[in-house]
């Protein structure tokens, strides 16, 4: 104290604010809610990725925190792959998905028919395109899930993908490096091939709109629907925003429908006139082909073929060949030589039941 005046520090101490931490834009309750929402949304994203890769993808419970792009530069290992989309309806701001380059290389390798093992740390142009499409599907599935939870449509812009290989590079053209962002970090595993961390970033403004909507504090009108949307997840979000459930009209009793068995006239043999109608198509040409056998090869094996290569078929030399009419199997036969041309001698006409089976196989 000097000259009877209190300094700002002394005023803060008297008011009990001396050791008060700086205020966070989101409360702990808000972060918990965002974590649950992110858990469900990214659960849909993992399902989409699992469908693309044909492998089991698991995403663990997320951790929510407040960060900035500059803080990420200090703590996140580069290079990374980023995919950014902007919300174009009902929500505002950007959504950025971050993934390590090594994880992206594994995903790209699997998408291109590889095993996901012993991949390079650098991505080719086609691999970048492949992993960008996978991340785009993940973000799109997450947006669809979020739309269901918020009970209004959530549309996103076309994605922008880039490789962030230097800490000095710009991660986003739409987000200030010092702007507070919500960071939702997940641990993602893909069977025994990948066990790493991915991050989802979006603005504080977007987070507040989501929280207000889920807690019933949003003034935005929901999109009308014809029936009540029931939402229940084992993660713990239940019966959120019940005030947004649309009142339904009572179902009125409808007039009973008279259902009767269909009656058909008995079948009669073809008349001479109808037989003459069939004669009209007797000169329609049909293509007959003979199948010696079949074989399945991978793209790699086909590309390795050249003059002199042998292709082993699935039929033995003494087995009958298939005779197809317009691509449908109708008979079996044996190969013969007529003068200088190959021919086929029919040995068996397949039954009607076998013909039906052959049609179902096509």
HELIX and SHEET records of a PDB file:
HELIX    1   1 UNK A    8  UNK A   14  1                                   7    
HELIX    2   2 UNK A   28  UNK A   53  1                                  26    
HELIX    3   3 UNK A   69  UNK A   75  1                                   7    
HELIX    4   4 UNK A  101  UNK A  111  1                                  11    
HELIX    5   5 UNK A  125  UNK A  150  1                                  26    
HELIX    6   6 UNK A  204  UNK A  214  1                                  11    
HELIX    7   7 UNK A  242  UNK A  244  5                                   3    
HELIX    8   8 UNK A  272  UNK A  279  1                                   8    
HELIX    9   9 UNK A  299  UNK A  303  1                                   5    
HELIX   10  10 UNK A  352  UNK A  361  1                                  10    
SHEET    1   A 3 UNK A  57  UNK A  59  0                                        
SHEET    2   A 3 UNK A 181  UNK A 190 -1                                        
SHEET    3   A 3 UNK A  63  UNK A  67 -1                                        
SHEET    1   B 6 UNK A  57  UNK A  59  0                                        
SHEET    2   B 6 UNK A 181  UNK A 190 -1                                        
SHEET    3   B 6 UNK A 194  UNK A 203 -1                                        
SHEET    4   B 6 UNK A  94  UNK A 100 -1                                        
SHEET    5   B 6 UNK A  80  UNK A  89 -1                                        
SHEET    6   B 6 UNK A 155  UNK A 156 -1                                        
SHEET    1   C 6 UNK A  57  UNK A  59  0                                        
SHEET    2   C 6 UNK A 181  UNK A 190 -1                                        
SHEET    3   C 6 UNK A 194  UNK A 203 -1                                        
SHEET    4   C 6 UNK A  94  UNK A 100 -1                                        
SHEET    5   C 6 UNK A  80  UNK A  89 -1                                        
SHEET    6   C 6 UNK A 160  UNK A 164 -1                                        
SHEET    1   D 4 UNK A 288  UNK A 291  0                                        
SHEET    2   D 4 UNK A 321  UNK A 325 -1                                        
SHEET    3   D 4 UNK A 328  UNK A 338 -1                                        
SHEET    4   D 4 UNK A 341  UNK A 349 -1                                        
END                                                                             
